[in-house]
Amino acid sequence: MQRAVLVTALLLPFAAPPVSDAATVHVVRGAGWGHGIGMSQYGAYGFALNGRDHREILAHYYRGTRLAQASSRPVRVLLQPNDPYIRFRGASRADGRRLNPSTTYVVRAAGGSLVMRTSRGRRVGRFSNPLVVDRPSGVIRLLGPALNGISSGTYRGAIEVRADGAGGVHAINSLPMDPYVRGVVAGEMPPSWHPEALQAQAVAARSYAIATDKPGPFDHCPDTRSQVYRGVAGETASTDAAVAATAGQVLTYDGAPAVTYFFSTSGGHTENVENVFLGADPQPYLRGVPDPYDSGSPYHRWRLRLSTAQLNARLSGYVLGRFRRLEVLKRGASPRIVTARVRSSFGTKLITGPTLRTRLG
């Protein structure tokens, strides 16, 4: 038999007469993809197709925010952490010392400083930590795999090589804000999408970068822990145009940069931040809002079929014995599950909606 649970990127409880576990199929029906806070990217695309510009799109998802011009500041992105050495090509300077852009260089930690050699082993010199290498008006190729999944990618700005304190080194890309955003937009939204959707994404990416930078050797990761940054490999004509059309624009709330979370698909309604990031303070501009145009997403509605054995495995630690049913205790605005109770043969256990979404995959 089938039992159904609606999850809206996590949403309804199962209930069924007793049958053998082997014969039971649990059908999880849901809507949306992602955490649900802020701007739905498919929704933004739908708004753009329906004639809304990027200002209207942003005002819909981030209520009460205002567009402002950001002061120029560098962005520091961690590309290669804790490596035994860093290899690069294309740099013309190292802390002011002249380099040959066609030569490959290797940097290793040596005590409290950094030693640079050519790839053939010729010693270039010893440098203080950190070491900054750059090429004015050019790009640098960072050899080897980076956290963004790109191997031997090219990057604008400078590469900062910093000893990690354990005998290894970090490679950090330091560059101005808009060149950074050029490397982000196509990593977060298809470049073939409507220009106004791409412009909304550019402003959201720029705002998020400013609002979430932090003290320390780097500000952001180049993946979904921050936002996807691909360097020059992420630049396209359409997304570059979106960055240029919104140059320097950020969203603010009460004069401070807004944390402009975004995600793929809402399923028809976004969510309050405190209902997803449990324990977070409510924010007036991160409230759930209707999302009428995200139906073009393949994740607008979805279905997952699981056996009892599969549910027992995925909810391991929450199922006491054999899974029986899920009871929703609290829903958010979307209405994603905020908290639920897992009922099983030997008792019950509470589970949060975000944990349930993660466990069910």
C-alpha positions in Angstrom: 0.0 0.0 0.0 1.0 3.7 -0.2 1.2 6.2 2.6 1.7 9.9 1.6 3.6 12.7 3.3 3.7 16.2 1.8 6.9 17.9 2.4 7.1 21.3 0.5 10.8 21.2 0.3 9.4 19.8 3.1 5.5 19.6 3.9 1.7 16.0 5.6 1.6 13.2 7.9 1.5 9.5 7.0 -1.4 7.5 8.2 -2.5 4.0 7.1 -4.1 0.8 8.3 -1.6 -1.9 9.4 0.0 -3.8 6.6 3.4 -5.6 6.3 6.4 -3.2 6.0 7.5 -5.0 2.9 4.2 -4.0 1.1 4.3 -0.4 2.3 5.4 2.4 0.0 5.7 5.8 1.5 5.1 8.6 -1.0 6.7 11.9 -0.1 5.1 14.7 -2.0 6.8 18.1 -1.9 7.3 21.4 -3.6 10.4 23.5 -4.1 14.2 23.0 -3.9 16.5 24.8 -1.4 16.1 26.5 1.9 13.3 28.8 0.8 14.6 32.1 2.2 14.8 35.3 0.2 14.7 35.2 -3.6 13.5 32.2 -5.5 15.6 32.1 -8.6 13.0 30.4 -10.8 10.5 32.8 -9.4 12.7 35.7 -10.3 12.9 34.3 -13.8 9.2 34.0 -14.0 8.7 37.6 -12.8 11.1 38.8 -15.5 9.2 36.9 -18.2 6.1 38.6 -17.0 7.6 42.1 -17.5 9.0 42.9 -14.0 12.4 44.6 -13.8 15.2 43.7 -11.4 14.1 46.5 -9.0 10.6 45.1 -8.7 11.8 41.5 -8.4 14.2 42.4 -5.5 11.5 44.5 -3.8 9.1 41.6 -3.9 11.5 39.0 -2.3 13.3 41.4 0.2 10.5 43.5 1.5 11.4 47.0 2.8 14.9 47.0 1.4 16.3 49.8 -0.7 18.8 49.9 -3.6 22.0 51.8 -2.8 25.5 52.2 -4.1 28.2 50.2 -2.3 31.6 51.6 -1.5 34.3 49.7 -3.4 36.0 47.0 -1.3 38.1 43.9 -2.2 36.6 40.4 -1.8 38.8 37.6 -0.5 37.9 34.1 -1.7 39.5 30.9 -0.4 40.3 28.7 -3.4 42.9 26.2 -2.2 43.1 25.5 1.6 45.8 23.7 3.5 47.8 22.5 0.5 51.5 21.5 0.8 52.3 24.0 -2.0 50.6 26.5 -4.3 51.4 26.6 -8.1 50.5 29.4 -10.4 51.3 30.9 -13.8 50.6 34.3 -15.3 51.7 36.6 -12.4 54.1 39.4 -13.2 54.8 40.5 -9.7 55.3 39.0 -6.2 55.2 41.6 -3.5 56.7 44.1 -6.0 59.4 41.7 -7.3 59.3 41.1 -11.0 58.1 37.6 -12.3 57.8 36.1 -15.8 54.1 35.5 -16.6 55.0 32.5 -18.8 56.8 30.8 -15.9 55.2 28.4 -13.5 56.0 29.1 -9.9 55.7 27.0 -6.7 55.4 28.4 -3.2 55.8 26.5 0.0 55.8 27.4 3.7 59.2 27.5 5.3 59.2 28.3 9.0 57.5 31.7 9.4 58.0 32.7 5.8 57.3 31.5 2.2 59.8 30.2 -0.4 59.2 30.5 -4.1 60.8 28.4 -6.8 60.2 27.9 -10.5 58.7 24.6 -11.5 62.2 23.5 -12.5 63.4 24.1 -8.9 65.3 27.4 -9.3 64.9 29.4 -6.2 63.3 32.8 -6.7 63.4 34.1 -3.1 62.1 34.0 0.4 59.0 36.2 1.1 57.2 37.3 4.2 53.8 35.8 5.0 51.4 36.5 3.3 52.7 36.8 -0.2 50.7 38.6 -2.8 51.2 37.8 -6.5 49.4 39.7 -9.3 49.4 40.8 -12.9 47.9 44.3 -13.4 45.1 44.2 -16.0 45.7 40.4 -16.5 44.7 37.1 -15.0 46.5 34.5 -13.1 46.1 30.7 -13.5 46.0 28.8 -10.2 47.2 25.3 -11.0 45.5 22.3 -9.5 41.9 21.8 -8.2 40.1 24.5 -6.3 37.1 24.4 -3.9 34.8 25.5 -6.7 35.5 22.3 -8.7 37.6 24.0 -11.3 41.1 22.7 -12.0 43.7 25.2 -13.1 41.3 28.0 -13.4 42.1 31.7 -14.1 41.3 34.5 -11.8 41.3 38.3 -11.9 43.0 40.4 -9.2 45.7 38.9 -7.0 46.4 35.6 -5.5 47.4 35.8 -1.8 49.5 32.9 -0.6 49.3 32.5 3.2 50.9 29.9 5.5 48.2 27.9 7.3 50.3 27.4 10.5 50.5 23.6 10.0 53.2 23.5 7.3 50.8 24.1 4.4 49.5 27.1 2.5 46.2 28.7 1.5 45.6 30.3 -1.9 43.1 33.2 -1.6 41.9 35.3 -4.6 41.6 39.0 -3.7 39.8 41.1 -6.2 37.4 44.1 -6.5 33.7 43.5 -5.9 32.3 43.7 -9.4 34.9 41.4 -11.0 34.1 39.0 -8.2 30.4 39.2 -9.0 31.1 38.6 -12.7 32.5 35.2 -11.6 29.4 34.4 -9.5 26.2 35.2 -11.5 26.6 32.4 -14.1 27.5 30.0 -11.4 24.2 30.7 -9.7 21.8 31.3 -12.5 21.7 30.1 -16.2 23.2 32.8 -18.4 20.5 32.2 -21.0 17.8 33.6 -18.6 16.1 36.9 -19.0 18.4 40.0 -18.4 16.2 41.3 -15.6 16.5 38.1 -13.7 20.3 38.1 -14.2 20.4 41.7 -12.9 18.4 40.7 -9.8 20.9 37.9 -9.3 23.8 40.3 -9.7 22.5 42.6 -7.0 21.7 39.8 -4.7 25.1 38.3 -5.1 26.8 41.6 -4.5 24.7 42.4 -1.4 25.3 38.9 0.0 29.0 39.2 -0.4 29.2 42.5 1.4 26.7 41.6 4.2 28.5 38.3 5.0 32.2 39.1 4.8 34.1 38.4 7.9 37.3 39.2 9.7 40.1 36.7 9.1 42.3 35.7 6.1 39.4 35.3 3.7 35.7 36.4 3.4 34.1 33.7 1.4 34.3 30.2 0.0 33.7 29.7 -3.8 30.9 27.2 -3.3 27.5 26.9 -1.8 28.9 27.6 1.7 28.9 31.2 0.4 28.0 31.5 -3.2 29.4 29.8 -6.3 32.4 31.7 -7.7 34.1 30.3 -10.8 36.5 33.1 -11.6 37.0 33.9 -15.3 35.5 30.5 -16.2 32.2 31.8 -14.9 32.1 34.9 -17.0 29.7 35.1 -19.9 28.5 38.0 -22.1 25.0 38.1 -20.7 26.0 37.8 -17.0 28.8 40.4 -17.5 26.1 42.7 -19.0 23.9 42.2 -15.9 26.8 43.0 -13.6 27.6 46.2 -15.6 24.0 47.3 -15.7 23.8 47.1 -11.9 27.3 48.3 -11.2 27.8 48.8 -7.5 24.1 48.3 -6.6 23.3 46.6 -3.3 20.2 46.1 -1.2 20.1 47.7 2.3 17.7 47.6 5.2 17.8 50.5 7.7 21.0 51.6 6.0 22.9 48.4 6.5 23.6 45.8 3.8 20.9 43.1 3.6 21.8 39.4 3.8 20.2 38.5 0.5 19.7 34.7 0.7 18.6 33.1 -2.5 17.8 29.6 -3.6 16.4 27.6 -6.6 12.6 27.1 -6.2 10.0 28.0 -3.6 7.1 25.8 -4.7 4.8 28.8 -4.6 5.8 30.6 -1.4 9.0 31.6 0.3 9.7 31.1 4.0 10.6 33.2 7.1 14.3 32.9 8.0 13.7 31.8 11.6 11.7 28.8 10.4 14.6 27.4 8.4 17.7 28.6 10.2 16.3 27.6 13.6 17.4 30.0 16.3 18.0 32.8 13.8 16.5 36.2 14.7 13.4 37.2 12.5 14.3 39.7 9.9 11.6 42.1 8.4 13.1 41.6 4.9 13.4 37.8 5.1 9.7 37.0 5.5 7.8 34.4 3.5 6.0 35.9 0.4 3.8 34.4 -2.3 5.9 33.3 -5.3 3.4 33.1 -8.2 5.8 32.5 -11.1 8.2 29.6 -10.2 6.0 26.9 -11.8 8.6 26.6 -14.6 11.0 24.9 -12.3 11.3 21.1 -12.6 11.2 21.1 -8.7 8.0 23.2 -8.4 6.3 19.9 -7.5 8.0 16.5 -6.9 7.4 13.1 -5.5 9.7 10.6 -3.8 8.8 6.9 -3.1 10.4 5.1 -0.2 10.0 1.7 1.4 9.8 1.5 5.2 13.3 0.0 5.2 14.6 3.1 3.3 12.8 5.4 5.7 14.2 3.6 8.7 17.7 4.0 7.2 17.3 7.7 6.2 15.8 8.6 9.6 18.3 6.6 11.6 18.5 7.9 15.2 15.0 9.2 14.9 13.2 5.9 14.3 12.9 3.8 17.4 12.2 0.4 16.1 10.3 0.5 12.8 8.9 3.7 11.2 5.1 4.2 11.6 4.2 7.7 10.7 5.2 11.4 10.8 3.1 14.0 12.6 3.6 17.6 11.7 3.7 19.8 14.8 4.5 23.2 13.3 4.5 24.7 9.8 6.0 27.9 8.5 4.5 30.5 6.2 5.2 28.5 3.0 4.0 26.0 4.7 7.3 24.1 5.1 7.6 21.8 8.1 9.3 23.5 11.1 9.0 20.7 13.6 7.5 17.2 13.4 7.3 14.0 15.5 8.5 10.7 14.1 6.3 7.8 15.5 7.8 4.4 15.4 7.2 1.0 17.0 9.1 1.8 20.2 8.3 5.4 20.8 8.5 8.9 19.3 11.1 11.5 18.6 11.1 15.2 17.6 12.7 16.2 14.3 13.1 19.6 12.7 12.0 20.4 9.2 15.5 21.2 7.9 16.8 18.0 9.3 14.0 16.0 7.8 14.6 17.7 4.4 18.3 16.7 4.6 17.7 13.2 5.8 15.1 12.4 3.0 17.5 13.8 0.4 
